[in-house]
Amino acid sequence: MTKRNVCRLAGMAFTALLAILVIAPAAWAMESGSQFLRLGIDAADLGTGDPHRAASRNDRAVVDMIFNGLLRYRPGEAPQIEPDIATSIPVPKIAGGKQVWRFELRRDVMCHPGPQTEGYRLTADDVVFSLRRAADPDVSSYAGDYEGMTVTKVDDFTVDVTFDTPLSSILFFPKVADYAGGFIVCKQAVESLGDHGFATHPVGTGPFVFNGRVAGERIMLAANERYFRERPLLDGVEVRYLPKFEERDRLLRDGELDVIFGSEKPDWFSAISNHGPITVDVFGVGQVITMHFNLGRPPLDDIRVRKALAHAVDRDVFRALFAEGVVENVYSPVPVEFLPGGLSREEVAGLRLDYPHDPEKARGLLAEAGYEDGFKLKLATSERGHYLANYESLRDQLAAVGVDIELEVVEHREMHRRIREDENAIVIYVAWRPNADVFLTRFFHSDSTVVTGESPDTNFSHYDGIDRLIETARSTRDPAAQVRIWKQAQVKLLSDAAAYPLHYVNLVYARRKNVDYGHPLKAALALYPQFTETTRFKDR
């Protein structure tokens, strides 16, 4: 039996034990005067505490507080990057024809104590183990982002990351920042707990330490007394899993929660903003909502039909579904507001690729394509707000030009399964990706085509018109040239009407006014406002 299998069996046994040991509510009592921040989040439970698996908000908020990266997105100011576990941001060198990024590590970073391990100083062994683990598809959801990367230990506090094909800094830095596979895990903890046990009891180096869980109810985190920046001002954080918005809202108003994931609905937004002790924060990075047209499915295989649908809808009508400032129009799949390589409204309009709202033109194009009486489509949608509201608006707007859409509302997970089986001729999809290459590769490279692609992913359009441009940009080391190619690729896909970008949706959180995050709040990849060593209560 391999060492990994032994670890996995041990981890499964550990996980089973934790499932039996339910912590009594009394054990969560907080001492009077202590600084415990209580967060209410829109999910039924923690999915995983393993940062190399975490993807949804209910998981990413937790791992963000427990783990660090070699680099980090500056809290509240993503995508600005600064050193984290590394002492500085490296400049690559070419050695033996290969690109080498050398990281010098801080010597004061301590791994948290775990159920089976004592706290210990993090070294190059942990970093090498972690990045190799991020590249392992058996244990990492982000393994594809680490292909072609070699990680080696130089000495106890120096690590080299090497590529046969050089990468620009735009593509490289997200791989080693505190996001997805870039989180650094503690080798001893993972090996002692196994992958399953580690997912249940995460052990990292961040400002907060995992301190217990009531399944389906809450996670407790305690201040890391040995955090390398400084001991957090908070004594801990309690993450409450409350899928019903009405309950989160009530508990915030009653003072039983300090911060909640809010609502984009205009009525609530207006009411809660005027509630004395509560304020609302709207911040990025905004998930991009794009309408994907299936070029392989009649009648959308006709470019005239796709352009007709684009002219039939109005971005401002979609935007009006949400509170002011929560949603902003976007004109290319890569959002220019957040990432290099996107197209501005002015650039797209100048090329006449913004498809302005023009129902008469839409009807003319449909008639020209042989659909003067319109056509019918049946589409599956999630019950979640971003999806359902936009699909319903799409249905209503297209009805004005004779296109009859029947919607089937299904559970969110079921919708994802069905669209990946190529069921919808039109897919409205909500997503964030860390750079233009990932956006374009996963949504528009032919290898990513759902069902039939070499590596099926989220190319719902069955589009293959920019493969060469994507690959050329990826191998370009000059960031400015790379940006130009990404823009060229998006001009091409907009010309072919493969997709119609709608808008990006900012995050909405409400907090009691005595909560001070300790940093600006412009944008956060962690999908919550970020609680760090500087977060505090102003009146305690």
N, C-alpha and C positions, 0 to 999 in steps of 0.2 A: 504494500500500500504506500502510495506516495505521501510525501510530507504535506502537500496541499490537501489531499483527501483526508488525512488525519486531522488537519486543522479544521476542515469543513465539518467533519463529524463532531469534533469537540464544540465547534461553534453552534451547530444545530442543537446539541444537548444543552448548551448554555442558554440558547434562545428559548428552548422549551421550559427550562427552569424559571426564566424571567416571566414567562407567560403564566406560570402558576403563582408566583409571588406577587400578588396584587397589593399595592401599597395603600394602607388605610388613609382616608382623607385627613385624619388628625395629624398624620406625619408631614403634611404640607403646611402646617400652621407657621405663619411668619411672625417673628418677634416684633413687638411694638417698636416703632421708630426705625425699623430696617428699611432699606431701599431696594425693594423687590418690584420690578416693573412687570405688569401683567398685560400680555398681548393676546388679543382674540383674533383668530385666523379662520378663513373660510374653508375648512376641511374637516373631515370626520376623525382623522387620526394622522399620526406620523406614518409616512410610507416607508422611509428608510433614513437612517442616520449616516449612511455611507456616502461621503461626498462624491465618490466616483459613480454613484448611481442616482443621486438626488437630481431631480429635474423640476418638480412642481413647487409651488410657493410654500406649501406646508412642510416640505423637506428642506428647501434651500435656505429659508430663514433660520432654521436650526443649525445647519452645518456652517453657515456664514459666521455664527457666533463661536463655534467650537474650533474651526480650522483656519490656517493661514496658507498663503501661497509663497513662492519665491518672490513674486511681485504682487501688488494688490491694486485693485481699482480704488482710487482715493475715496473714502467713505462719503457717500452723498454726492460725489462729483464724477461718476463714471461718464465717459471712458478714460478719464485722466488716470495715468498709471504712476506708481511710485514703488520704491523697494518695500519689501515686507520681511520675509525671512532672509533674503539676500541683503547684503550691505549696500548694494548699488545696482543700477540698471546697466547691464553689460553692453559693450560694443563688440560685434562679432569679428573674428579673424578667420582668414583662410589658411588652413594647414593641410598639406598633402592633398590639395584639391578639394578639401571639404570645409564646410562652414562650421566654426566652433564658437559657441556662446559659453563663456566661463563665468560661473557664479561663485562669489565668495560669500560664505554663510555667516550670519551673526553667531556668536558663541554663547549667547545668554538665552537661547530659546529652549524652553523646557516642555517636554511631553507631559501631558496630564497623567496622574495616577489612573490606572484602570482596575477592573475587577481582579485581574490576575497579574498585574505589573505595577511596579513602583514608578513614580515620576523619574524621568531621566533627561539628560541633555540631548537635544536633537543634533545629529551629525549628518555628514554626507551619506552615510549608510541609509538613513531614513529617506532622504531625498531621492536617491537612486532607486530604492525599493518602491517608493510612491509613484514616481514617473513611469517606471516600468509597469507597475500595476495599472496605471491609467491607460496604458497601451494594450492591455490584455483584454480581449473581447469576452473572456469567460467571467470577468469580474467588473468590467467597466463599461458603462453605456457610451463612453466617449472615445473608445479605442481607435476609431477611424481617424480621429484628429491627430493621432500620434504616429501614424505610419511614416517610416523612413527616418525616424529619430533614434539616436543612440545616446544613452546616458551612462557616464562613467565617473567613478570616484577618482579624484586627483590626490586628495588627502582628506583628513577628517572634516575639514571645513571648506572644501573646494570641490565643485562639481562641473564637469563639462557636458554640454548638450551639443551633439554633432548631427549635421545633416549632409547627406551626399549631394542633394540639390539645395542650394542656398535659398533661404526665405527672407522676405523683407521683415522689418520689425512689426509692421501692421499685422502680419500673419503669425509671427512667432510669439509675441508677448502674451496674447490671450491663452496660449497653451500652458504658460507657467504662472499665470495670475490666479487670484483666488476666485476661480469660476470653473465649474465642471471638473475636468480631469486635472486641473492645475492645483487643486487643494493638496497639501502635503499631509500624509497620514503617518502615524508612528508605527514603525515596523514591528517592534516587540508586541504592541497591543494587537495588531492584526494577526500576527502569527500565533499568539496565545489564545485569542478568542475564535479564530477562524473568520471567514468572510461573513457568515450569517450572524455570528455573535457580535462581530464588530458593527454590523448594521443596526443592531439593537442597543448596543452600548458604545457609541462613538467616542474615540479618544484622540484628541488633537493637541494643538498648542495655543489655541486662541484665547480671547479674554474671558470666556466662560467655559465651565466644566460641566459635562453631563452629570446630573445629580439625581436622576430618577424619572419614572414614567408611570402614569396610570393609563393603561391602554384605552384608547377611544375617548380620552378626556384631557390629559395635559402632559407636558414635559417640564421638568424643572432643571434649570441651569444655575450653577453657583459661580460667584466671582473667582477667577483664577488668581490666587494670591501670589503666584510667581510669574505673572505675565511679563514678557520682556519689555513692553512699553511702560506700563505701570499697572498697579492694581486697579481694577475698574472702580468707578465711583458708585456703581450699583452693587448691592450685595448679591443680586441674582436676577434671573428672568424666569417668569412662568409663562409658557406658551399654552394657551387654552384652545382646544380644537372645537369650534362652534360653527358648523356648516350653515345654520339658519341665521340669515342676516338680522332678522328681527331680534333674536336673542343677543347677538353681539351689540346691537344698537342700544337695547335696554340696559345691558350691564355697563356699557360705557356711560350712559346718562345717569345711572344709579351710583357711579363711582366705584364699581367692582372690577372694572377693567380700566387700563390707562391708555391703551392704543388698540385700535381695531382696523381690520381691512374693511373699507367702507363700501359705498354704492355710487355708481355713476349716474343714477337716476336724478333728473333735475329737481324734483320735489324734495327728496331727502337732502340733497346737497344744499339746497337753499335753506331748509329748516335747520339742519345741524350747524351750518355756518353761523347762524344767528343765535345759537345756544350758548349762553354766557361762558361757562367754564371749558368749552370745547372748541377746538379749531380744526380745520381740515387742511391737509397737505396734498397737493397734486404734484406729482413728479414723474420723471422718466426712469429708466429708458422705456420708451413706449413700444409695446408690442405692435407689430405691423399687421394690419388686416388687409389681405389681398384676395381678390376674386380671380380664380384660376379657371381658364377655359380649356376643355378637353379637345385638343385638335384632332384626336382620333375618333371622335364620336359625332356622327351626323346629328343635327345640322351644323354643329360648331366646327366641323372640319372645313367649312367655307369661311374665309377671312371676312367676307362681307357681312356674314351673320355675327361674327365676333365684334366687328366694329360697330354694327348696329346696336348690339347689347351695350357696348361702352357708351355710345351716344344716348342711349335710352335712360341711363341712370344719372343721378346727380349726387356728387360727393357731399354737397351741403345738406341734402335730405338725410343721408346716412348720419352725418355729424350731428344733426338736430335731435337724434335719439338720446344723446348724452348731455350731461351738464356742461355748461360753458367752460371751456378750457381743458376739459378732460380728454377730448378727442380733437385731433388736428388732421387736416387733409394731408395726404402724402401722394407723391406723383411718380415714384419709382419704387420697385421692390426693396431696394436698400434705402433706408431713411437718411436723407442727407443731414437732418438735424442731429443725428447721433453718430454716424459712421462715415469715414472717407469712402468715396466711390458712389454716393447717391447723386440723384439729379434733383435740382431745385425746380420749383414751379415755373420760374422764368425760362429755364433751359428747356423744359419739356414743352411749354407753350410756344416757345420760339420755333420749335421743330414741328408744331401742330400735332403733337402726340398726347395732348392732355385730354382729348376726346370730350370737348365741352358738351354740356347737356343740350340735346337737339332732337326731340322726339320725331319731328318731321323728317329729318335726315335719317333717323333710325328706321322709320317706316319705309322710306325710299330704298335703303340698302336691303332690307328684308324682301321687298318686292322684287328688286333686281336679282336676288338670290333664289327667287321662286317661292318665297314664303309671305306673299302679300296678305294671306289670312292668318299669319303667325304660326305657332307650333306649341306643343305641350312638352313639359319636362316634369319628372318627379325627382325631388331631391330630399336627401336625409339631412337633418340638422340636429345638433346638440340642443339640449334644453337650457344650456348656460347662456347668460345674457348676451355676451358679445356675439355669439353665433346666432341665436334665435332672433334677436332684434334685427340683425343685418339681413338674414335670410328672409324674414317677413317683409322688410323694406324692399328688398330686391324683388320679391313676388309682386308687391303692390306697384312698384315703378314699372316693371316690365309688362304688367297687365295693360298699361296705357298704350303699348305698341302692339298688342295682340299676342303676346307670349304668355301662355298660361302655365304657371308653376304650381304644382301640388307639393306641399311640404309634409314630410313625416318627421315628427319630433321624437327623438330617441335619447337614451342615456348617453352622456358624453363619451364614455368608453366605447359604446356601440357605434356611435358616429365615426370615431377614429378607425375602428375596424372596417367599417363599410367603405369609407372613402379610400382606404388603403387597398381595398379589393376592387377599386375602380368603378364604384357604383354611380357616383355623381358625375353628370356632364359639366356641372359648374360646382367648384369647391370654394367656399369662403373659409379662409384659414387664418388663425391668429398665431403669430410666432415672433420670437426674438432670436437672432443669431449674433455671434460676437464680432463678425466682420463680413465684408462684402463677398469674399470668396465662399464662405459657408452658406450665406443666403443664396447665391447664384448656383452653387454646386448642388445643394440639397433640393432646391425647388425647380431648377431649369436645366441641369445637365442630363443628357440622355441616360447615363448610367443610373441615375436616381429615379427613373420613371417607375411609378407604382406598378407592381405585378411583373412587368416585362423587362425592367432595367437590369443591368448587370449587378447592381447593388440597390435594389428597390428601396426608395425612401419617400420623398414627398414631391416628386415631379408629377403633379396631378394633371398638368397640361399635355403630357407626352411630347414635350418640346425638345428639339435637338438642334436649334438654330444657333446656339452660342457656345457649343462645346469647345471649339478651338480657342475662342476668346477667353473663356474661363481658364483653360489650361495654360495659355500664354501668360495671362495675368499672374497666375500662381507662381510661375517660375521667374517672374520679373523681380529683380532685387531693388530697383529704384522705386520708392513709394509713389512719387509723382507720376511716373509712367504707368504704374500699376493702377492708380486711380483713373487715369485716362482710358485704360482698356476696360475697366469695370463700367465706366460710363458708356463706352461704345457698345458694350454687350447689352446694356439695358435699353439703349436707343433701338437696337435691333429687335429685342423681344417686344418692346412697345409698338414698333412698326408692324410686327407680325401679329399684334393683338393677342399674344399668348396669355396675358394677364392684365388685370385692371387694378392697380393699387388704390385702396380706398382711404385709409387713414391709419394713424398710430394712436393707440390708447394709452394714456398715462395711468399711473397707479394712483389710487385714492385711498388715503388713510386718515382716520380721525383720531385725535389725541386730546387728552386733558391738557390744558394750557400750562400746567406746572411741569410737563415733560419737556426736557431740553435734550435733543439728540446729541448735542455736542459737536455738530458739524453742519455745514450747509446741506440743503436737501434739493439738489437739482436732478440727479439721476442715480439709480442704484440697480446694478445687475442682479442683486440678491432678491429682488421682488418684494422687499419690505424696506422700511426707512433706515435700517441698520443700527443696531445697538452695539456700541463699542466701549472701550475703557473710559471714554469721556462723556457718555450718556449719563444723565442725572435727573433728579427732581429738584426744581428750583426752590421749593419752599420746605425742604427737609434737611 
